[in-house]
Amino acid sequence: MPSGSSGQATINDIARLAGVSKKTVSRVINRSPLVHPETREKVEALIREHNYAPDPMARGLAFRKSFLIGMIYDNPNAQYIVHMQNGALDSLRGSGFELVVHPCDSKNADYVDGVRQFVLQQRLYGVILVPRVSEDQALVDMLREIDCRYARIGAVELDDHTSMITTNDREGAVEVAKYVESLGHRHIGLITGPHRYLSARERGGGFLQTLAQRGIKVPAKYTVEGGYTFESGVACAERLLALTPRPTVIFALNDEMAAGVYKAAYRLGLRIPDQLSVVGFDDSPLASRLWPSLTTVRLPIRDIGLRAAAMLLQEPGSNAAPVAFTPHLVVRESCQPPE
């Protein structure tokens, strides 16, 4: 049976006898939690029976990966990241894997090199790519080059069908457009996210296109670019509320900016929703804590993080189908027909 040059059993022999791949045998040797208990027992029995001893150099290479999952992000929305992180932690609990996070600035020319260094230094088993870095093909190509697994989260399906989680942001924005139009609003303000974010383009584009299809054209000056932060929401709302005619509703493309609209309205003495309706996006805990509570689009961020981590724990090569989450409008107390 032994096929090694010294007459000793090789990893190929153990894999063949067990009916598994070499990678599975390697996982058993390195005590990976990803091996089914019955498979582990079978492989360990064969290792004992044939006195198989892993080559020290080969085993050293096998240990190049740790039991760490990385979360790579460039997103100014702290609420979004915390909920994504909590979902991933829920998924990893009991698996033997831990989560490490790595914020980066995708505007820096060398940020991909920085991520590469982080992945290699931490010997990451895999990474979760959060928008907007998930949209960067150069980053994805680098991870493929160094053989690092990834789960990619995006507002639309990109090219990675088996490692892709989509959030269908446009559909959520379409619901908002239909809702504000049905209330009778015609003077409409929009606070977008940074244009470099695909989510901002999908949400804003879906909103404006749907309104146009219903005969409502939003003038360019009623669309302002925010930064997905509370402070940018305040500043953008103040610009919009200084226009004539003043918008009767403002759609902010995340809840933190919508909270900024509340502050700007308070400063100007405007009552929500009597004199100004407000809609957000994400349905973060902040949305129900505001007063009046915020009408917003629910995006199950925690569930998305959970599914992304679970995707990385699946057997490599299992060809899992892409996962899609569909957002929906949650109507609360921040909107009413215009006066």
C-alpha positions in Angstrom: 0.0 0.0 0.0 2.7 2.6 0.9 3.6 4.7 -2.1 6.3 6.9 -0.6 9.9 6.5 -1.7 10.9 5.3 1.7 8.1 2.7 1.8 6.1 4.8 4.3 2.4 5.8 3.8 1.8 9.2 2.3 -1.0 11.7 2.6 -2.2 10.5 -0.8 -2.5 7.0 0.6 -4.5 8.1 3.6 -6.8 10.2 1.5 -7.4 7.4 -1.0 -8.1 4.8 1.6 -10.5 7.2 3.5 -12.2 8.3 0.3 -11.5 12.0 1.0 -9.3 14.8 -0.4 -5.8 15.5 0.8 -7.0 18.8 2.2 -9.4 16.9 4.4 -6.6 14.7 5.7 -4.6 17.8 6.3 -7.5 19.3 8.3 -7.7 16.3 10.5 -4.0 16.4 11.2 -4.2 20.1 12.1 -7.4 19.6 14.2 -9.6 21.9 12.0 -13.1 22.2 13.4 -14.5 21.9 9.8 -14.2 18.1 9.6 -17.3 15.9 10.2 -16.7 13.8 13.4 -17.2 10.5 11.5 -14.7 11.5 8.8 -12.2 12.6 11.5 -12.4 9.2 13.2 -12.0 7.3 10.0 -8.9 9.3 8.9 -7.3 9.2 12.4 -7.8 5.4 12.5 -6.1 5.0 9.1 -3.2 7.3 10.3 -2.7 5.0 13.3 -3.0 1.8 11.3 -0.4 2.8 8.8 1.9 4.8 11.1 1.5 7.8 8.9 3.8 10.7 10.0 3.2 14.1 8.3 6.2 15.6 6.7 7.4 18.4 9.0 7.8 20.9 6.1 4.4 20.1 4.6 2.8 20.4 8.0 4.5 23.8 8.5 2.9 24.9 5.2 -0.5 23.6 6.4 -0.2 25.8 9.5 0.1 28.9 7.3 -3.6 29.4 8.0 -4.9 30.2 11.5 -8.4 29.8 12.8 -9.1 33.5 12.2 -11.7 35.1 9.9 -11.1 38.7 9.0 -13.6 41.4 8.3 -12.3 44.1 5.9 -14.2 47.3 5.7 -14.0 51.0 4.7 -17.4 52.3 5.9 -17.9 55.4 8.0 -21.2 54.0 9.4 -20.3 52.6 12.8 -23.8 51.1 13.4 -23.6 49.2 10.2 -20.2 47.7 11.0 -21.2 46.8 14.6 -24.3 44.9 13.4 -22.4 43.1 10.6 -19.7 42.1 13.1 -22.2 40.8 15.7 -23.8 38.6 13.0 -20.5 37.2 12.0 -19.6 36.5 15.7 -22.9 34.6 16.1 -22.1 32.5 13.1 -18.6 31.7 14.3 -19.6 30.9 17.9 -18.7 27.3 18.7 -16.8 26.8 15.4 -13.3 27.2 16.8 -12.9 30.3 14.6 -12.4 33.9 15.9 -13.2 37.2 14.1 -10.6 40.0 13.6 -11.5 43.3 12.0 -9.4 45.5 9.8 -10.6 49.0 8.9 -8.9 50.6 5.9 -9.1 53.6 3.6 -9.8 52.5 0.1 -9.0 56.0 -1.2 -5.3 55.3 -0.4 -3.4 54.0 -3.4 -1.6 51.4 -1.4 -4.5 50.1 0.7 -4.7 46.7 -1.2 -1.0 46.1 -0.1 -2.0 46.9 3.5 -4.8 44.4 3.4 -2.4 41.8 1.9 0.0 42.4 4.7 -2.7 42.0 7.3 -4.0 38.8 5.8 -0.5 37.2 5.6 0.6 38.4 9.1 -2.6 37.1 10.7 -2.5 34.0 8.5 -6.3 34.4 8.0 -8.4 31.5 7.0 -10.7 33.8 5.1 -12.1 37.3 5.0 -15.5 39.0 4.8 -15.5 41.9 2.4 -17.9 44.6 3.4 -19.0 47.4 0.9 -17.3 49.4 -0.4 -14.1 47.3 -0.4 -16.1 44.4 -1.7 -16.6 46.3 -4.9 -12.8 46.6 -5.6 -11.8 44.0 -8.1 -8.1 44.7 -7.4 -8.6 43.6 -3.8 -10.4 40.4 -4.9 -7.7 39.6 -7.4 -5.1 40.0 -4.7 -6.9 37.6 -2.4 -7.2 35.0 -5.1 -3.4 35.4 -5.8 -2.5 34.6 -2.2 -5.2 31.8 -2.0 -7.3 33.5 0.7 -11.0 32.6 0.8 -13.5 35.5 0.9 -17.2 36.2 1.2 -18.2 39.3 -0.8 -21.2 41.5 0.2 -22.6 43.9 -2.4 -25.6 46.0 -3.3 -25.8 44.0 -6.6 -24.5 40.7 -7.7 -20.9 41.0 -8.9 -18.9 38.3 -10.7 -18.4 35.9 -7.8 -21.5 33.8 -7.8 -20.4 31.2 -5.2 -18.9 33.8 -2.7 -21.5 36.6 -3.2 -24.1 38.0 -0.9 -26.3 40.6 -2.4 -28.6 43.1 -0.7 -30.7 44.4 -3.6 -30.5 48.0 -2.3 -32.3 49.4 -5.4 -35.5 47.5 -4.5 -35.6 49.1 -1.1 -35.2 52.6 -2.6 -37.9 51.8 -5.2 -40.3 51.1 -2.3 -39.5 54.5 -0.7 -40.1 56.3 -4.0 -43.5 54.7 -4.3 -44.4 55.4 -0.7 -43.5 59.2 -0.7 -45.3 59.6 -4.0 -48.4 57.9 -2.7 -48.5 60.3 0.3 -48.6 63.2 -2.2 -45.1 64.6 -1.9 -43.8 66.5 -4.9 -41.0 68.7 -3.4 -38.5 65.9 -2.5 -35.0 66.1 -1.2 -32.4 63.3 -1.4 -29.2 62.9 0.6 -27.0 60.3 -1.0 -24.0 58.5 0.3 -20.5 58.9 -1.2 -20.8 58.4 -5.0 -17.9 56.0 -5.0 -20.1 53.5 -3.0 -22.1 51.2 -5.3 -24.8 51.2 -2.6 -25.2 55.0 -2.8 -25.6 54.8 -6.6 -28.0 51.9 -6.5 -30.2 53.4 -3.8 -30.2 56.9 -5.2 -30.6 55.7 -8.8 -33.5 53.4 -7.9 -35.3 56.2 -6.0 -34.9 58.9 -8.7 -35.7 56.6 -11.6 -38.9 55.4 -9.9 -40.0 58.9 -9.2 -39.3 59.9 -12.8 -41.4 57.0 -14.1 -44.2 58.4 -12.0 -43.9 61.8 -13.5 -41.9 63.4 -10.6 -38.6 65.0 -11.7 -36.3 65.9 -8.8 -34.1 68.9 -9.7 -30.4 68.4 -9.3 -30.1 71.0 -6.5 -32.4 68.8 -4.4 -29.9 66.0 -4.4 -26.8 66.4 -2.2 -24.0 64.0 -1.5 -23.5 63.0 2.1 -20.9 60.9 3.8 -23.1 58.2 5.5 -22.4 60.0 8.8 -24.6 61.9 11.2 -22.7 65.2 10.7 -23.0 65.0 6.9 -26.8 64.4 7.4 -27.1 67.7 9.4 -25.1 69.7 6.8 -26.9 68.3 3.8 -30.3 68.8 5.4 -29.5 72.4 6.2 -28.7 72.9 2.5 -31.9 71.3 1.3 -34.1 73.1 3.8 -32.7 76.5 2.7 -34.1 75.9 -0.8 -37.3 77.4 -2.2 -39.7 75.7 -2.4 -38.5 73.8 0.7 -38.7 70.0 0.4 -41.6 68.4 2.2 -39.8 65.1 2.5 -36.1 64.1 2.7 -34.9 60.6 1.9 -31.5 60.0 3.5 -29.7 56.9 2.2 -28.9 55.6 5.7 -30.3 56.1 9.2 -27.4 58.1 10.6 -27.8 60.8 8.0 -31.6 60.7 8.6 -30.9 61.4 12.3 -28.9 64.4 11.1 -32.0 65.6 9.2 -33.9 65.5 12.5 -31.3 67.7 14.1 -31.3 70.2 11.2 -35.1 70.3 11.4 -35.0 70.9 15.1 -32.6 73.8 14.7 -35.0 75.4 12.1 -38.1 74.8 14.3 -39.6 72.3 11.9 -41.8 69.6 13.3 -41.5 66.0 12.0 -43.6 64.8 10.4 -46.1 67.8 10.4 -43.8 70.1 8.4 -41.1 67.7 7.2 -41.3 63.9 6.5 -38.1 61.9 6.8 -37.1 58.4 5.5 -33.9 56.5 6.2 -32.3 53.3 5.1 -30.9 50.2 7.0 -33.3 50.1 10.0 -30.5 50.3 12.5 -31.5 50.4 16.2 -31.2 54.2 15.9 -34.4 54.3 13.7 -36.7 53.1 16.5 -35.0 55.3 19.1 -35.5 58.5 17.3 -38.7 60.5 18.1 -40.9 60.3 16.2 -39.6 56.9 15.2 -38.1 56.7 11.7 -39.7 55.2 8.7 -36.8 53.4 7.0 -35.8 50.5 4.8 -35.0 47.3 6.7 -31.8 45.7 5.6 -31.0 42.7 7.8 -27.4 43.6 8.4 -26.8 41.2 11.3 -28.2 38.3 9.2 -25.9 39.3 6.3 -22.9 39.2 8.6 -24.0 35.8 9.9 -24.5 34.4 6.4 -21.1 35.7 5.2 -19.2 34.0 8.0 -21.2 30.8 7.5 -20.2 30.9 3.8 -16.6 30.8 4.8 -17.1 27.9 7.1 -18.5 25.7 4.3 -16.3 23.1 2.7 -14.0 24.7 0.0 -15.3 23.8 -3.4 -18.8 23.1 -2.2 -20.1 25.6 -4.9 -22.7 27.2 -2.6 -25.3 29.2 -4.4 -25.1 33.0 -4.0 -27.3 34.5 -1.3 -29.7 37.4 -1.8 -31.4 39.5 0.8 -34.4 41.7 -0.1 -34.9 44.9 1.9 -38.4 46.2 2.7 -39.9 49.4 3.9 -40.8 49.7 7.6 -43.4 52.5 8.1 -43.2 54.2 11.4 -44.1 57.8 12.5 -41.8 60.1 10.5 -43.9 60.6 7.4 -47.3 62.0 6.5 -48.9 63.8 3.6 -47.6 67.3 3.0 -49.5 70.2 4.5 
